Structure formats: structure tokens, C-alpha cells
């Protein structure tokens, strides 16, 4: 096979609207890996909420988590690549976000921490099936560099919040929208694209022999980095703009389309 590594986003890409992986997707992933391919996922999720998908697909290739802030090796159960947020920047962001009614989720040591369980965080917990630990005050709780912060709230507040944080810290900020009402503050250098490059090095697979599949703005960097960047049919405008190929079908059916082409060495154009 020409393409030895396929990396797929999860939400809006790999799974159906009800959060399931189709039987056909599992069959094609198995066929692809049996032929020597490596299948992986790239997600904003943490390790704990990513592993059910890994186990269901029965893959052992390292996965990209925290939107590219880390790569988690299934076999060693450890991170083989990791970037951290500067603690002072994190604390400043946690302080300023209060002015814009944004609910923060702090990620550290494989755990999601919150001030308290707000309605928007409760909705996130139900969607992601992730538990959050309430600490009362994230600013006083934080004593070391975290891996990322997710802010949930009104999208119209993201720009003024970002401008305020940039002015207050006078630092280059790495912010990404993973969903319309999600804004993530990542370590500098963290992206799905950079993590894909690191993963290809780890696996000793040339980047030209990789395929990345996604649907949202946080997938653009890996779509641009991969040998073939793919946007599923239901993707937003930006991923489609940068993709080498747009699938004929939405989400998981688009992933199945790419797997079939890769398995059978059908040109993806």
C-alpha cells in the first residue's frame, strides 16, 4: 500500500451522529492494519475518553490527544510526545475568562478540572462522557504547567477574550476553535499537524505516506501537513479549502471511502 498511516479526527469524522463507530468502519480498519497500515486518531479528547474508540477499533498505533499537545502510546501506556502551557499564562487566562462568562476546563495529569459544574460543562460531560473534578477555584488550585485549557461559552465572546488575554500577557497565543462554542488554549507549537509530523517520525513513516482526515478548523493543520489531506463532505469551509480531497460522503462514510481507497491502492484525487 502507498499510504502507511491514516489519522482521523473523531467527532464529526470517524463516528456517527449518535457517537458510534460503524461495523463497516471497524472491518475496513482491520483490513487496513492487517495489510500493514497504521490507523490512528487525532482528537481534542483526553486519553481516558479516547481509549474506548481505540479499543473498539482494536488498534495499537499511538494516538494524538489534547488537539496535538500530546501523543499517547497505547503499548507503553505513556506519552511519547508532550507540550505544556506556561503556568503564568494559564492562570492569567483563567482570571480573564471570568469577565466574558466563559467556563474553563483545565487539563492536567490526565484529569479534567473545573471550578464547578455549570450547565455548559454538564452538557460537555454528557457529550464527551468524561468526568470532571471540581476544585472550587482553578487559579489557586493550579501549581504546575497544565497541558491545555478549554473555554466553553458564547462564540461572540471569544474575540474580545483573546484580545484581552493577548494584551495582558504580551505573549504569542495558540488558540483554536474545536467546535463553535469551544475555544482551546494550547501550548505554543501544539497542533494536530505538528503532532502528526512527530507521530510519523516515531513510526518511521515518511510524511508523504500519510493521510489525515478531518472536518473542523482544528483539523486544518494536519490536513495541510499530511501527504494527502482529506476533508469529509460535512466539513466546514476551512478544512475543505486546504484539503487535497473532499469525500463523497459525510463523516464516517467518508472515512470508509478513504480506507477502501488506501487498502486497494486507488488514487485519491
Secondary structure, 3 states (H helix, E strand, C coil): CCCCEEEECHHHHHCCCCCCCCHHHHHHHHHHHHCCCEEEEECCCCHHHHHHHHHHHCCCCCEEEHHHCEEEECCCCEEEEECCCCHHHHHHHHHHHHHHCCEEEEEECCEEEECCCCHHHHHHHHHHCCCEEECCCHHHHCCCCCCEEEEECCCHHHHHHHHHHHHHHCCCCEEEEEECCEEEEECCCCCHHHHHHHHHHHHCCCHHHEEEEECCHHHHHHHHHCCEEEECCCCCHHHHHHCCEECCCCHHHHHHHHHHHHHCCCCCC
